[in-house]
Amino acid sequence: MNDQSQSKTQTLLRELPSVDRLLNTAMAVDMMLAYGRSLTVESLRHSLDTARSAILSGEARYAPMNAVLVDEARLWLEQFLAPTLQPVINGTGVIVHTNLGRAPLSQAARQAIDEATKGYSTLEYDLASGQRGSRTVHAEQLLTRLTEAEAGLVVNNNAAAVLLMLTTLCQGKEVIISRGQLVEIGGGFRIPDVMAQSGAKLVEVGTTNRTHLRDYAKAITENTAALLVAHHSNYKIIGFTSEPTLAELAQLAHEHNLLLLYDQGSGALLDSSPYGLEPEPTVLDGLAAGADVVAFSGDKLLGGPQAGVLVGRQELITRLKRHPLARAVRADKLCLAGLSATLTHYLTENALTEIPIWRMITRPVAEIGEEADTWAARLQERGIRAEVVVGRSTVGGGSLPGTSLPSRVVAVQHNDLEHLAARLRQEKIPVIGRIQDGRFLIDPRTVLPEQVEILLQSLVNCAAE
Ligand SMILES: *Cc1c(COP(=O)(O)O)cnc(C)c1O
C-alpha cells in the first residue's frame, strides 16, 4: 500500500462515526424502543465493524453515511431476531409431515388454545368446590366417550405414553413383542430403546416377516407382564407375512393373566378406507379386540396438537396417572385445550370438514385437479413453464404405511431446479415442494386455502427466468 492510499484509508476510517453518535440519530432511537439498548448497540457496532473492514480492504471508496449504517444495523437485527420456527407452505403432498410440524390445527382448536392461554384457566381448579382440581379431567371425558374406554390420560407425546405405560406396568418384568414390530420411527424413536428405558425386559419372538401365536405362547414365563403390539408405523412388509390378530393376542394374554398393550401410533379414530386409503386399525378396533391399554399420538391422524394419549382399563390408567413419571411427561394447557377441541369435532361429527388433515385426505381428486389447472394457467400467463401432471399425495407421519392418494400436481420446469427450490425456501413464507423427473412439483392437497395467493406470487418471483 502506498502512502497516498494509506492516508486515504486513515481519512475514511476517521470519517466513521462513533457508536454514541449513531445512537443519537432518530432512527437509532426508534430501534432502541423496539429492540432495547443492548441489541441496538451491538447491531450498530456490527455495522461499523463491517464498514471498517470494507475500508481496510480497499473495497470502500467512501465512508457510509450514518443513515446507511443504522439501516444495515436494523436489517442485521431483524434477521437475528426472526423466529427460527416459522410458517411454511407445504407443497409436498405429505399430509402429516413430521418435519413440517405434523397436523395443522382446526380453527376451533386454535381458538381454544388462545382462550386457554391468554389469561388464567381452570387447569387444575374445580369451580364447583373452589378447591384444587385435576388437569387429567380435561380431555378424559371426551376420550372415554369417543373410544368407549373406561379411562384416559393425556401426556406429552406418544413416545412418552409408551414409556409411561411400560414403566408403570412392566418394570422389571418381561414384555413379549414380535420381531417384525421392533420399529424405528423417524427421528430415532426405537421401540427397543424405549423398552430399555422403562426397565422392562424385551423378549423378541418370531421372525421379521412371520410371527405365530404359538411363538408368543412359548415365550411366556412367570416373569412375563405383558404382550406388546406396536403398529408397523412407517414401513410395511409386503408379501409372505403373518402376525396373530389383536383379538387372538388379547385372548392369549388374558388366559395367562397378562396385559395386552397396544401402541397404535397414528391415533386414527375414523376408518380411513372409504377415502381411498388402506384400512388401518383404529384406536377403537384396538380396544374392541381386547387391548388393556392403547397408546397413540395426538398430532398424526387424530389431527390435533402434539400429545400422547393412553386409553384403557380404569385400574391401569389410574396406576399410570399416579406414577411419578406421569408428572414428568404431563400435557400442558395448550395441548389439553387444543386436543379437547379436536376431539369435540369427532363427537359432533364434523371431523371431516373441520380438521385440516381430514379435509385434505377426503378432498376429491377432481377438485384438486381444477385447482391445479387454475394455478398452472395463472403461472403460464406470467411466462412460467407450468403444467398439471398426475401425482400422488401421501399421509406420512408414520401412519398408513404404503398408502397414497391420487392427486394432480403443478409441475414447473426450470433450467436450474435446485436453485429454484432454494429460492422458494428463502421466501418470506418459504415454499417446500419436491423435485422429480426434472420438474419442481407442488401438490395443492397440502396447501392451505389462505396460502394460495402467496404461493403463486412466490412461484412467479422465483421461477421467472
Ligand atoms: C409416531 C409413533 C410413535 C411416536 O409418537 P410421538 O407422538 O411422535 O412421540 C410411537 N409409536 C408408533 C407406533 C408411532 O407410529
Ligand as a Chemical Component Dictionary entry (heavy atoms), coordinates in Angstrom:
data_LIG
# 
_chem_comp.id                   LIG 
_chem_comp.type                 NON-POLYMER 
_chem_comp.pdbx_formal_charge   0 
_chem_comp.three_letter_code    LIG 
# 
loop_
_chem_comp_atom.comp_id 
_chem_comp_atom.atom_id 
_chem_comp_atom.alt_atom_id 
_chem_comp_atom.type_symbol 
_chem_comp_atom.charge 
_chem_comp_atom.model_Cartn_x 
_chem_comp_atom.model_Cartn_y 
_chem_comp_atom.model_Cartn_z 
_chem_comp_atom.pdbx_ordinal 
LIG C1 C1 C 0 -45.462 -41.976 15.831 1  
LIG C2 C2 C 0 -45.374 -43.190 16.653 2  
LIG C3 C3 C 0 -44.755 -43.137 17.912 3  
LIG C4 C4 C 0 -44.160 -41.856 18.456 4  
LIG O1 O1 O 0 -45.171 -40.924 18.688 5  
LIG P1 P1 P 0 -44.813 -39.377 19.013 6  
LIG O2 O2 O 0 -46.136 -38.768 19.276 7  
LIG O3 O3 O 0 -44.121 -38.866 17.811 8  
LIG O4 O4 O 0 -43.942 -39.392 20.209 9  
LIG C5 C5 C 0 -44.695 -44.294 18.652 10 
LIG N1 N1 N 0 -45.208 -45.452 18.181 11 
LIG C6 C6 C 0 -45.794 -45.550 16.971 12 
LIG C7 C7 C 0 -46.324 -46.860 16.523 13 
LIG C8 C8 C 0 -45.894 -44.419 16.163 14 
LIG O5 O5 O 0 -46.492 -44.503 14.971 15 
# 
loop_
_chem_comp_bond.comp_id 
_chem_comp_bond.atom_id_1 
_chem_comp_bond.atom_id_2 
_chem_comp_bond.value_order 
_chem_comp_bond.pdbx_ordinal 
LIG C1 C2 SING 1  
LIG C2 C3 SING 2  
LIG C2 C8 DOUB 3  
LIG C3 C4 SING 4  
LIG C3 C5 DOUB 5  
LIG C4 O1 SING 6  
LIG O1 P1 SING 7  
LIG P1 O2 DOUB 8  
LIG P1 O3 SING 9  
LIG P1 O4 SING 10 
LIG C5 N1 SING 11 
LIG N1 C6 DOUB 12 
LIG C6 C7 SING 13 
LIG C6 C8 SING 14 
LIG C8 O5 SING 15 
# 
